[in-house]
């Protein structure tokens, strides 16, 4: 894994964590909070960036260690 991580909502209402440029998710969660917590832990370990994609299309960059 070498790219930033993205947290994206899917059509079923779940949240997916994906590596930049990949279509298949690393993992899927029923809540945004679960996906964010997982992605932060992975991003912290890999020292990579993290982006949260909202359902309205906006993107929020997140610090792997905590805040936006």
C-alpha positions in Angstrom: 0.0 0.0 0.0 1.6 3.2 -1.1 -1.1 5.9 -1.6 -3.3 8.0 0.6 -6.5 6.5 2.1 -10.0 7.7 1.2 -13.1 7.1 3.2 -16.1 7.1 0.8 -19.8 6.4 1.2 -21.1 3.6 -1.1 -24.5 3.2 -2.7 -25.7 0.8 0.0 -25.2 3.4 2.7 -22.0 1.8 4.1 -18.6 3.5 4.3 -15.5 2.1 2.5 -11.9 2.7 3.1 -9.9 2.7 -0.1 -6.3 3.2 -1.2 -5.8 6.1 -3.6 -6.6 4.9 -7.2 -8.1 1.6 -6.2 -11.7 0.5 -6.8 -11.8 -2.3 -4.3 -12.1 -1.2 -0.7 -9.6 -2.3 1.9 -12.6 -2.6 4.3 -16.2 -1.7 4.6 -18.1 -0.4 7.7 -21.7 0.3 8.6 -20.9 3.7 10.2 -18.7 6.6 9.2 -17.2 6.7 12.7 -16.0 3.1 12.4 -14.5 3.8 8.9 -12.7 7.0 10.2 -11.3 5.2 13.2 -10.0 2.3 11.1 -8.6 4.6 8.4 -6.8 6.8 10.9 -5.1 3.9 12.5 -3.9 2.5 9.2 -2.8 6.0 7.9 -0.9 6.6 11.2 0.9 3.3 10.7 1.7 3.9 7.1 2.3 7.6 7.5 0.1 8.6 4.6 -2.7 11.1 4.0 -6.4 10.6 4.7 -9.4 12.1 3.0 -13.1 11.8 3.9 -15.5 12.0 1.0 -19.0 13.2 1.9 -22.2 12.1 0.2 -22.6 15.6 -1.3 -19.2 15.3 -3.1 -17.1 17.5 -0.8 -13.8 16.2 0.5 -12.4 16.9 3.9 -8.7 16.2 4.5 -8.1 14.6 7.8 -5.0 14.4 9.9 -4.3 10.7 10.6 -3.7 11.6 14.3 -7.0 13.3 14.9 -8.6 16.5 13.7 -9.5 17.8 10.3 
